[in-house]
């Protein structure tokens, strides 16, 4: 699954925010917060959203050892109450219907990618995708961004989703861990992005992945983990020009960079470089902070908070909490930590981020 845990390692590097050169981020610790588990049991999670104060929405694989097992989407109160599966309908046109990659929408609903597995005897493509919005309260489902089917996305794993605040546009992260890229969706459907990431010979265009017949992608970089800012003015994403020329599983060890770009101009600006095994960034509701987890060189492991405007990098906790997502009020972060022991089980945890309210 795309949402397997990745960890961040950040070196001392130049800091840029939307093209403005700055010094290296200030690194400062906050009081070490202890993650509080949400009592829903241990599972293999595949996405989290926190669309309203009342509900979290999580996706997980109920039978990780079964390759045919479908991803399920459940809702739960932050204290663990009301844990139940959302009543999402099966599409009669599909051999199997799955709902993937929950993401919070600005109106309190959850955005999901609907994956429709097709009959291989009657379809030239294995899976067709579309976007839907779901109410976590009653399960009401409606088209999101576009009512068009997106068709085949060349995805070998669950694609990732980020939606603009006005819900008119979306960015999809598709592919697998070795070969992945970003595409754009609006009312007219999918558009490939002719965006060049990197510089000089260490650069590639995001649309090359979709326009090439090669599945090896050795000559291409990787891109994923897009996150739309709450004001709609910026998109943070991960890009790896360091993957260019690297083949096979060695690509998994190639570093990543964190970029920010403005929708419309689509010019990526480098924020942090040479990140190892990163997790997707997540914006705070006020747009001041990006959160992520992993190891920062010389500073140990933890869950980190990055302020783009002030150039601040702060550790919230020494525990790496993967796939962190903010609460709507910006006071709490939910994420995933592994459960010790055999297997790939994980648990959901909460982190108190209210100490951020005193930071300037």
N, C-alpha and C positions, 0 to 999 in steps of 0.2 A: 504494500500500500504506500501511496505517496506520503502519508502522514506519519511514517515511522520517525522516531525521534532523531533529530540532528542536533549537534552541539556546536557552539560558536567559539572560535578562538580569534581574538582581535589583537593584532600587533600595534606598536606605536607608529601611527601613520598620519599623513596630512588629513585634515578634516575639511570637507566642503559641504555647504548647504545651499542647494539650488543655485550652484554656480559661484557662490561667494566664498573666497578662500578664507580659511580660518586656521588657527593653530590646532595642534592635536587636542582631542577632547580632554577636559579635566576629568580625572578619575577619583572618585570619592565614594566612600561607603556610607550607606544609610544604616540605621539600626537593623540588625539582622532579623528578618521576619521568619517565623517558622510556618511552613505550609500546613494548613489544616485540611485533613481529608474530608471529602464529601462521601457519605456512607451509601455508595451505590455498588460496592463490590469491585473486584479487579477484573479488567477486561482488556481487549486490544482496541484502543480508541482510534478513530479515523476522522476526527474533526470536532470542534467545539464552537458554539456561538452563544452569545449572551445578549439577546435582542431586547429584553426588558428586565426590570428589576425583579419580576416574579419568576422568570423562567430561564434556565439554561437549556440548550438543545445540543445533544451529543450524537455522534455517529460512531458505531463500533461494529466489529465483526463478531457475531455470537459464537461461531465455531471456527477459530483461526486455523485449525488443522485440516479443515475441509475446503479445498480449492473452489468448490462450487457454492460455498456459503455466501449469502447476500449480506451487504452492509445494511444495518438497521438504524433508524433514527428515532431517538427517544427524547422526552422532555423530563425535566426535574427541577424542583425548587433548589436554590443554592444551599439549603440546609439538608438536602437529600430527600425531602418529602415529595410525594406525587410522581415517583419515577415510573413512567409508563411509555409505551410505544406510541408514536404518533400514527394515526390511522391514514397513512398515505396509500392511495389506490394503485392497484396493478393496472397497467395499460393492456387491454386485450390485444393490441397489435404487436405486443412484445413477447418473446419467449421468456424473458425475465425483466422485471422492472426494479431498478435500484435508484435510491435518492442519496446523493453524495455531497460532500464538502459543505456542510452548513456554515453560513456566514450571516452575521447580524445585519439587518436592514434598518434604515433610519426611522421607519414607521413602526418598529416593534415586531415586525415579522422576520422570518428567516428565509434567506435565499438558499436554494439547493440546485444542484445539477441533476437532472433526471436522465438516467442512462437506460436506454431501451435496447436490450440484446435481441437481435433479429434472427430469423430462421436462415441458416447459412444456405439452404437449398433455394431460397426465394429472394435473397438479398446479396448484392455485391459487397456490402460492408457489414462487419460484425456487430457494430453498435452505433446507434444514432443518439445524439444528445440534445437536450433542450434545457431551458432555465425556468424555474418556477419559484413563486413566493408562497410561503405557508404560514398560517397563523398558529403559533404554538399553543394557543388557548383552545381552539376548536378544530384545528387541522384543515381549515378552509384553504384551498389551493388555487392559485391563479398564475397565468403566464408572467414571466419576469423579463424586463428589458425588451423582449421580442416574442411574438407568438409563432415565429418560424422555428422549424427544426434546424438544429445546427449541423446535422449530418455527422460525418466521421471526423474525429479530431486527432487521429493518429495517436491515441492514448493507450498505453499499456498498463496504466495504473489509474487510480481514481484522480481525475483532474481537480485542480484547485480553482477557487472562485473568489473574486473581489468585485464589488458592485459600487458604482458611484452613488453619492448621497441622494441624488434625484432619481435614482433607479432607471436612468435612461441608457446607461452604458455599463459594460462589465469587462474585466480582464480575466482570461482563463490561463492557467498554468497547465500545460498538457505534456504528455510523454511519459518517460520513466526516469529513474535516477541517473542513467547513463546519457540519455538524450531527452532533453526537455526544453520547451520554449514557451513564449507568451503569444496569445492572440487576443484580438479586440472584438467585442460584440456590441452592436447597436440595434436599432429597430429593423435594419435591413439584413441582419444576420452576422455571420463571422467575417472579419477582415483580418488579413495577415499584415503584420506591422513591418514596414521597411526601415526599421530602426537599427542603426549601427551602434553596437555596444563595444566598448574598449577603444583602443587607439592603435593606429598604424597596422602592422602585420598581426598584432594581437587583438584583432577585432573581427566581428562577424555581424550579419544582419539577422534579426529575429525571424524573418519570414523564410530564411533559407531552409530551416528545418522542414517546413511544410511543402516547399517547392522542390525539394530533393527527393529522389527515389531511394537514396541510401538510408538504411536503418542503422548503420554503424556510427555515423555522425562524427567520425574522428576529426574532420576538418572544421567542425563547428564548436562554438562554445555552448554553454548551458545557461538557461534563464528560468526563473520560477519565483514562487513566494511573493507574488504581487499583493500590495495592500494599499487601498485607496484612502486618502486622508479624509477626515470628517468634513472639511470644508470643500472637498472636491478639487482642490487646487494642486494636489501632488499625488504621485504614485510612487511608493517605495517598492523596490524589487531586488532580487538577488541575480547577479550575472557572473559567469565564470569564463572570462576570456582565457584564463589559465588552463582550461580544458582543451583548447585548440591544439591539435596534434597529438593528444593523448588518446590511446585506444583501450577498449575493453574495461575491465573492472578497475584499472588504474585511474580512470576518470573520477571514481568516487573519492579519491584522495586529493584531487586538484582543488586548490582554494577557490573561494568565492569573493566577490566584491558586493558591497551594498550601494545601490544607486537610488537616486530620486529624480523623477522627471515630471514635468507639467503636462497634463493632457492638452493636446492641440499642437504644442510645439514638439513634443516627443523627443526631447534632447536629454539623454541620461547624463546626470552629473554624479561624479564619484563622491561617496560619503565616507566609506571605510573600505579598505582593501585587504586582500589575503585573509579572509575568514575561512576557518576550517570547519566542515560539517555543520553549516548553519541551519537554524530553524527559521521559519517564516517570521518577519517582523510584524508587529501589531501596533497601530496608532492608539494613543489615549483619546478619549472622547473630545477633549479640548484641543487636540492636534499638537500639543507641546512635546509629547514624548513618544518614542518608539521603544517597545520592550522586546527582549529576546533572552535566550539563555545560553549558557556554555562557558567556556574557559577564555579568560582574557590574559594574554601573556604577561607574566609577572604579577598578576593579581589573583590568580586562582580561579576556581569555578564559581558559578552563581547565576542568578537571574538579574539581568542588567536593564538599565533605563538610560536612553540616549535622548538628549535634548538637542535638536538640530540647530535652533537659533542661538543658544547659549554655548554650544560646544561642550556640554557636560555629559559624562558617562559615569553613571552611579550604579553601585551594586545594591540591589534590594535585599537579596538573601544569598547565602553561600550554596544553597541548593539549586541545581539546574532544573528549572521547571519548564518543560518543553511545550511548544505550541501555546504560549501564553495569550490570553484574550482578556480585554478589559471589561469591567462591569459598566453599565450605562452611566453611572454617576462618577466613574473614574476613581473610585476609592478601593476597588478590589480587583485582583487578577486571578483568573482561573487557568489552570494548566494541567499538565500530565507529568507524573513521575513514575519510573519503573517500580515494580514490586520485586523485592529480593526473592531469589529462588529460581528454579527451572521454568522455562517457558518464556513467553513474551507478554505476560500480563502487566497492566498498568493501572494506576488509580488517578482519580481526579482530585486536585487539591486547590485550595484558595490561599491567596497571599494578600495581606493587608497593605495596600499602597497609599493609605491616607496620609502618610508622612510626606508624600509629594505635594500636598496642598500647601505646605509651608515653604516649598522651594521656589526660588525665583531665578 
